[in-house]
Amino acid sequence: MCLGTDLIRDVNSQVAEKKIRKNCTTELRTGVFFIIQKTSDCLNTYMFFQAIPVTAAGVPVSDQPFTRTGLLGFVGPDYLVFVVGKLDGLMTVSGRRHNADDVVATALAVEPMKFVYRGRIAVFSVTVLHDDRIVLVAEQRPDASEEDSFQWMSRVLQAIDSIHQVGVYCLALVPANTLPKAPLGGIHISETKQRFLEGALHPCNVLMCPHTCVTNLPKPRQKQPDVGPASMIVGNLVAGKRIAQASGRDVTQLEDNDQARKLWCSAEAKHGAFQFLYLADVLQWRAQTTPDHPLFLLLNSKGTVASTASCIQLHKRAERVAVALIEKGRLNVGDHVALVYPPGVDLIATFYGCLYAGCIPITVRPPHPQNLATTLPTVKMIVEVSKSACILTTQAIMKLLKSKEAATAVDIKTWPTILDTDDMPKKKLASIFRPTSPDMLAYLDFSVSTTGILAGVKMSHAATSALCRSIKLQCELYPSRQIAICLDPYCGLGFALWCLCSVYSGHQSILVPPLELESNVSLWLSAVSQYKVRVTFCSYSVMEMCTKGLGTQTDNLRMKGVNLSCVRTCMVVAEERPRITLTQSFSKLFKDLGLSARAVSTTFGCRVNVAICLQGTAGPDPTTVYVDMRALRHDRVRLVERGSPHSLPLMESGKILPGVKVIIAHTETKGPLGDSHLGEIWVSSPHNATGYYTVYGEEALHADHFTARLSFGDTQTVWARTGYLGFLRRTELTDASGERHDALYVVGSLDETLELRGMRYHPIDIETSVIRAHKSIAECAVFTWTNLLVVVVELEGSEQEALDLVALVTNVVLEEHYLIVGVVVIVDPGVIPINSRGEKQRMHLRDGFLADQLDPIYVAYNM
C-alpha cells in the first residue's frame, strides 16, 4: 500500500520531508510514520500526541511536533510512502520482528473457509519467561469437527514455522461470535489478549506448543563429580559450620514423678525382679488403682457422647476379647490379628485384648459400604501381607466382608477366621500374657505411603512404651488433663494418640472421628470449646474442612458460645512439609473465637519413627524462615528476606521430642552436613520402629532404612533414614533447658521429588504455583511420565473454563519454575486421591492416568 507525497506536502514543508527521508528512512528502513501537526483540527482516531523524531545521535529532526499514526512503513523512491503494518501488531520474538497481519495472512492461506471465519482471527504476543510468545485465536465454525479443527491448527503451525521461521506458542479456537469487537467492527485485540491472560477466553479447542517455541530455558544442571567425605568435613570446618545435629531433652532425667514410681513399684511387687513397663501392665494397674477414672469419651456427629470407657471397663472388655481369641479363634501367642473397626472404643478394647492374649494386632480401616470396589482390596491386601490368622470386627462389617458385593471385588473364600465382638461372653481371662522381652513385637503399623507403597513397620514393646513416654513429657499429659483428638486411628501418630497414650499417661482423650465432620463440620471445635481442652490434635484434611466449611459461620459459632481461648496447643499431625498457608488461614479465621495465633503448630513423623517433632506445651514458638526456591532445586539452602523474589516460607515442624536425636546427612555420600545445609533427615530414638515387616513391592530399596551409619564422623550410632529432605538451623531462641534452640525444617519427601533438567523439584512447590493461577482451580497434583511433567488440576467451576486453564498452567510453571508442562489434565473436583492425613496420593493418581481411569474433562498434550 502506498501514499503520494501530497500527504506530506499538504501538512507542511518540503524541508521537513527531506529531513525525514535523510535521517529516518535511509536504506528504505521500516519506521513509524510521523505527520507534522499543523492545527488541532487534524486530530482523528489515531493516538495523537506531540512527538519529536530524533536521529540515532539523539538530535531532533525538526522543531515542529509530529503526530504518531501508529502505522509501520518506509518512504520509497519518488517520495512514495509504503505502509507495511501497524505498530500495535509488531511482535519481537527471540530478537526478530514479526507482524501480526503477516501471521494472519499465513493462517488464512491454510483453507480457512472450512473451519474458521475469515475476518475473525486475532494474533498478539504475550510475555512468558522473558520473551514474547505468539498467540493465535480464531473463531471456529459451528459445523467444524474437533478432529478437522486440530488438523487445520497443525497445518497452520507448520505454515507459520516454514514461512516466518517462528513458533506459535498457543493456537486457540473459540466459538463463533465470542471474540470482543472493536468500534469499527474488527476484533478488539487488546481485549482478546486480556481475556487470554485472565483465563476468560473460553476456547473450545486449544493447542499449546511450548516445547517447540520456548528456546531460552536455562541450561540443565550438570551434576559435579562426587565430593569425597574428607573434603566435605574439612570444608565444614574451614567454613566454621557446626555439624547439623540436634537432640530432644534427656528422657532419663525427666521421668520422675509419684505416679511413675507407684506404677513401677506395683509392677515390681507383682512380677518380682521388674525391669520394664509394658502397656498391658499399665492398664491392669490403672484398673486396680483408679478403676472409675475415665480414659476415653467418643462423640458422634451431634456432639453427644456415643460411648465411654473407664480404666476398669477397658480392662474387662480387653479380657473378654482375649478369651474370644483363645477359645473361639484358637489362636496362639504371636499370631497376627487384623482389627477392622470404625473409629471408636471397640478398636481400643480389641487392641488391648490382643496384647492380653499375646497376639499381634494390626489396625485396618474398614471398607466403605458405598465404595467396596476401591476400599475392600486394600483391606484384603493388608490382611494377606500381614499374614493375619484372624479378623476381629463388628457384625455389620463381618456381613459386609462376606456379602455378594464384596465377592465382586475380592475372593471372599480366602478370608481368615472372622470373629465379631458385639456379643462376647463375660468370661475372665485365666492369665494375662506377659512378654519375655521388651524387644518382642507389640503391634504392626501398616500404611500406604504417598508414593503408593504399602509398608508395615514393626513396633516392639520397648519402642511403644518409649513413644508414649516421650509424648507424655512433651505435652505434659497427666490424669487430670483432657485432650481432643480428631484423627484417624489406623496408623502412625494418629493410632498412638488414639489407642496408646491415654492408657500410659492416664489423661482423658475426647475422640472425634473425622468422618463425623462431614455431617457436622463444627463438631471438633465445638468439642474443644465445650470441654475446655488445652491440647488438641487434628490432620490437615480436618483443618482444611473447618477452614472451608466454617469460613462464614464464625459469628454463628460465637453466638453458640464456642470459645477457643482455652487452646494452648493445636497440633497438625502430618508426614510432610508444614502447610504454612493453611495453618495461617486457620489461625486468622478463628482468631475471633479466641484462638491464639501462637497455638497452631505441626508435628513431623514418618514410617521409621512416627513422632520425631511435636510442639508440645513448652519451649519457644515455631519459627519461620524464607529460602530461595531456586537454590533448593540444587539441594542448597540460601536464606533470604521475606518478600524476596523466588522466596519460599518454611515453618519449623515442632520441637524435637525427648529422647530423639536428629542429624542431617548427605543423600549420596551419607556424611554429616553442616548447619543450614540441605540433606536427608536421620533419626536415632528409643521409639524408632525396629524394621519393616514388609514393604509391598519394593523390599530391596528400603533394606538400610533402620540400620544406617554415617560414612565419617560418628560412625558408631545407628540411625534410621526418614526419606525426607530438610535442614537444621540454630536459632537465637532458648529452649526449656536454657540452650539455644535448634529448629528442624522439613522440605519434602525424597521419594516424591521430581528429577527434571538435572534439578530436584518438590511437587508441592509446582502445585502451589498452579493453584494460584486461576480462581477455578480447586486442587492440583503433579507427577512425571516418560520424562514429561504432567499437571492434573481439579476444575471448580463451569466446564467452559476448562481449556482456559491449559495456557495459564503452562505459563505459570514456565515463569516460576523454568519447566515445560508436557500434559495438562483437567478433571472434576475430588478426583485427586487424598489419604486420611490429607496428603495427596500422587502415584495412585499417576496409575489412574496411565490406566485411563480419571474420566477427565479435557487432556492437553503440549507440543
DATA-V103985 format. One line per field, one symbol per residue. psi: psi as a letter, one per 30 degrees, with the letter a starting at -180 (. if undefined). A space follows every 50 residues. Layout:
psi = ???
This chain:
psi = klklffeeeeealfeeeeeeeeffgkhhkkakkkkkjelfffkafljklk kjkllffgkkelfkllkkfgkkalkalhgkkkkfakefgkkjkhfkkkke eeeeeeeffiheffelkeghkkklkkjkhglkkkkkklkkkegkleeeee eeeeeeeeeeeeefhkkkekjkkllkhfkkklegfakjeeeeeeeeffhg ehlfkkjkheeffjggklkkkjkllkkleeeeeeeeeefgklkikllalj effeiileeeeeeeeeeeeegbjkfljleeeeeeeefeeiegkkekjkka ffgljellkleeeeeeeeeeeeeeeeeefhllkfkkkkjillkafeeeef efeeeefgljkjkkkllkefheeeeeeeeeeeeeefhkflkkaleeeeee fgleeeffeljffgkakkkkgeikkikkkekkkkkfkfflkelkjkkklf ggkjkklkjleeeeeeeeeeeeeeghklfflklkjilkgflbeeeeeefe eeeefflkkjkjkffffffifgeeeeeeeeghkeklklleeeeeeeeefg eggeeeeeffgkjgffkekjkjklhlkkieeeeeeeeeegefggkkffek lllklaefjfjekkeafllllklklkljeeeefghlkjkllkflkgkkkk kkhlkklkfkkklkkkfefglkllkgkkakkkkkkfgklflkekjjfhee fgegffhkkkflbjgekklkkfgkkalkkklflkaffflkkjkkkkelke fflkjkhgljkkeeeeeeeeefekffjelkkllljhgkkkkkkkjiakff fefefeeeeeeeeeeffhkkkekkjkllkfejkkafggkkieeeeeeeee ghgfilekkkjk.
